[in-house]
């Protein structure tokens, strides 16, 4: 039976819509981040080299996964716009084509990954056990690409319909499964089943994410608007694939630039030793936990603004953006002192290496001061995607995470001779200057598309 979750975001309280969408999305991302934290915890049980290798391999995997992130945003914007305009048939067919697009893209990326994955890892690491671990982790994890991309596509479709709970439930189950699968796949069952060692970390992810994909496909097909879907709708078509690709690629490139900036940081950190690479890998996952409420709110802005833009209700687009900023700033103000004060305690849960803890604490404390800037940047990206102008997210990302990080890290580390702190200061300068670029672009685009961004909103 088709599920009746088709939420009209063009009517009713904006605050209520944010609560309905943001809370499940934030919880889902919490379980996803905890999933990665569990991986890092079990890698720490093996060695510091295993933790560093996990950080390297996952960073390389995100080069391909950026397409999945872009696809999810594209489906949220395209299907949301179609629903807002009342084009149910178009929304249904776009959803089917988006799922097919995910499978085709996953196959192509998996083939390409056997070349670029090891190359990228070798580029930002020194020869040794942690490099080999990173390559092995990437290669095994590549088998999960179809599951990841299909799940992202389905989540974008569901969010456009006002459903962010399905992904939350899927990620919760995956997180719980990972707690059991990791030790089983790594260590096996003594006397019965041999363990896979370090490779078991990636193998458990392949299994659990395949379950997530299956559940998400079922949830999409149960939507009321998908009741008339036919097998023929899933056959790849040039026109819809072109539309989806044009909406996907700018966001994917922006995400790719962000992930490549992680390689720039790892390249800068490798000169300080593997403990610095391991510290960055642990710290960035802890940072993500504190960012989850902010990501939930800024992510909810995309479907809300997309539906209202499709319905030409520009006042509600502005109102939802302003509401997102107000709530996001409050969340950032709460998260900042928590991250600053408890950073040493958080890191000590994952490593007893004093150098790993020292470098990780430095990163978390500098980054805690940047949480309001991250919130604004995330919301600007969601707004530009909803306005179907995602190409501008690429320019923001190219400046902030392409030029900005490389340039400012070079200034602090290469020119002025700072230690690991120079990498963190370089990131801070790139984020703050990138926020200025993003605000300027959003202001110009909004003036054209919705009559301005800073105009007062009628209550």
C-alpha angles and dihedrals in degrees: 000000000000115000116237097224103128105133117198103218093181091074134054134018117346090207090055092050091051091051093048093049104030102049097055091041092052091047090049091052089047091058090045091052092044086051089059091043089056089053091051091048094054091043087056089056087061102044147297087264089058091052092049091046091050090052092050096045094047091049090054091047090055090065087072095034090059087077089057092052090049091047092052092051091046093053091047091053099039098042091040092052091048092049092047090052091050094247099138095162092052091048091052094050093044089054092053092047091048092056091049090047089056093055094047092047092048092055094050093046093049091055093047092045094069087068107034098037098066090036093055093045093050090049094061102034141062122240111274146084096308092055092051090047091052093052093048092048092051094048095051093042091055089077087069094059096100090051094049096046095045091048091051092049092049092047091054090051093048094047090052086058091049096258116127095145097079094064090046091055093046093051092047091056091044091052092051091045091050091057089060099034097052098062091037094053095039101043102016122202111306110245094004115050124020117229126238095223115211092353088065090074092066094038092057090052091053090054098044096044091051086060091050091052093051093050094047093051090052091050093052092050090050094060114114092234090055095055093104095048115135133198090245090062089068095058107111113257125191096226099052091037089055092049093048092044093052090051094042102047101060091053091041091051090048090052090045091054089050092052092045088054085061088058089051089054092046089049089054092044097048090076089063094054139263091290088068092052091047091048091053091049093052096040096050091055092050090048090053091059091058090046093055099092089048092048090049093055096042091045091053089057091069100065093036094051092040095056093045092047089052089050090048091239094143095166089063091048090057092042093052091049093051091046090051091053094050095050093041093054091052090051092049091051090055096044097048099070092040091057093043097049102038100037095106092049093049093050094047088064090066105034139021092196105115092209092053090051094046095052093041093052091052091053095047094049095050091044094049088068090056098057095102090051092049090051092054092047093049091050092049090053091051092049094050091048091050090051088053091243099115093145088081091061086063093057092048091049094045090056099041102036101022110040099010101056095040093048100043094042088052090051095050100037106024100033105029098029100234120166122230089315088069090065091052093046089050090054090050093053091047093050096048095046090043090055089057090052092047095051091050093050093046091050093052095045094045091052089059100039107035105014097262140329103231100049115120114264121229111239 
